[in-house]
Amino acid sequence: METNFDVLIVGGGIAGLTATKRLRQANLTVAIIESYQWGGTTANHGSTPKKYLLAAVEAKQAIQSHLGKGFDQVPEIIWSDLMTFKNKQIAATSTVLQTSLEEAGITTIFGSAKFKNSHTVTVDDVDYQGKKIILATGARPRVLDFEGNEHVHYSSHFLNAESLPPSITIIGAGIIAFAITNIASAIGDHVHVLQHNQRALGAFDPELVGDLVALLKERGVDYHFDNTVAKIVQLKADLYQVTTEEGLVFETNVVYSVAGRIPNVENLGLEEAGITFSSKGVAVNSYLQTSNADIYAIGDCNDAPAPKLTNYAEFQANYLADFLTAATLKPIDYPIPSMSVFSNPKIAQTGIFVNDAVKQPELYEIVEIDMAHWLNYHRGNEPIARTKLVIRKADQQIVGITSLSNEADLLINYFTLLLKMKITLTQLREMVFAYPSLASDFSKFFDVH
């Protein structure tokens, strides 16, 4: 078996797979090492399976919004049937991905990797050399330190649960928390959300987030802000008592923690390769290069100033493939930032975020739009349809948008393209978009200011 390669990649998640395939297309000899499942968290226990569950939830919520307006009852989601369907779709994911790598002429190595020196990684007592090495080892859930933390589960457990109990508790109020909350509450669970401070979805506009939280409260979700878990006590097989430092006490059937993730950088022997790292991940420069000139780090395992999201990991992988094949010699330049949340309604944003714009009132103004009466939203009886535009005062150009609606993710992606192309109102009026679609509303946004 070949043990010397042009590029050796440690980690078979989305970042590692993307870089591997791109480098192989450039006719480099490439090997990739994975210790658990090909495709990593995203494909096996993250966004991909989550989308299958959300499809059923969104179908139910669409009918709920039409109750008395064409429907006289709302169907219940049969969790076991939904999980069977989801599991069938992703069951072969790891195997299929590994096969596709091997068919492309890429060497796949299964096992835990550890550096022996700057160019050598050992897996199961076999040494593999790479002229260049890429770390793409991802991240894992942060383990919180409190009494009874052994009773805590994580998002992957929720996405693979054979059944859902009547009550669940979620520690954290970030993107993953909102996805689980949306799914579980739609199924019929009583959901508790514990957040150590007052901020949910900290990267998003707090007013629109507040609207979303208020709506979820109306659906029966209990939010407990400014509460930090002190201990969890098991009362019986499927019942736990949660106590917070602030004195809140309640019972629940299961506790899930989504309070952040930490980079997988320990136990890799990084010191043997002269690689600098910290609790924030492997230190990289603007070329994603570590303190060892021949080793790079991409995705959630590095400390680059970019969101720890799958799309950014993939962007870094494509950049590095271009850099290593001399398609570009420039430092990485991140595109217009875009983010979306798996909630219902969805909240999404692109360009200059409202949170940043409000800190610079001399440069930007914020224009708020209530779209609930617009046909595209009114026809679906959407409970909320609001948008905030960030407008640059110097030239009145729209440079950012945050939106809250069932279609916010689609709207934001459209606007990402418009912002990238610097489309003006005059140019927009020269285009004809299909009707009725979200794109047919574009001129309304440009006309509003």
Secondary structure by P-SEA (a helix, b strand, c coil): ccccccbbbccccaaaaaaaaaaaaaccbbbbbbccccccccccccaaaaaaaaaaaaaaaaaaaaccccccbbbbbaaaaaaaaaaaaccaaaaaaaaaaaaacbbbbbcbbbbccccccccccbbbbbcbbbbcccccbbbbbcccccccccaaaaaaccccccbbbbccccaaaaaaaaaaaaaccbbbbbbccccccccccaaaaaaaaaaaaaacccccccccccccccccccbbbbbccccccccccbbbbccccccccccccccccccccccccccccccccccccccccccccccccccccaaaaaaaaaaaaaaaacccccccccccbbbbbccccccccccccaaaaaaccccbbbbbbbcccccccccccccbbbbbbbbcccccccccccccccaaaaaaaaaaaaaaacccaaaaaaccccccccccaaaaaaacc
